[in-house]
């Protein structure tokens, strides 16, 4: 989802979620996600 793309360290956008967006790199490509809700 583009809702979290390039928002590393920012709060998750999902209502009620208190997690933060994280970034991992796999095969040279970035993946952004919230560890709390996996969004």
Secondary structure, DSSP 8 states (H G I E B T S, - for coil): -TTSTT-TTSB--STT---BEEEEEETTEEEEEETTT--
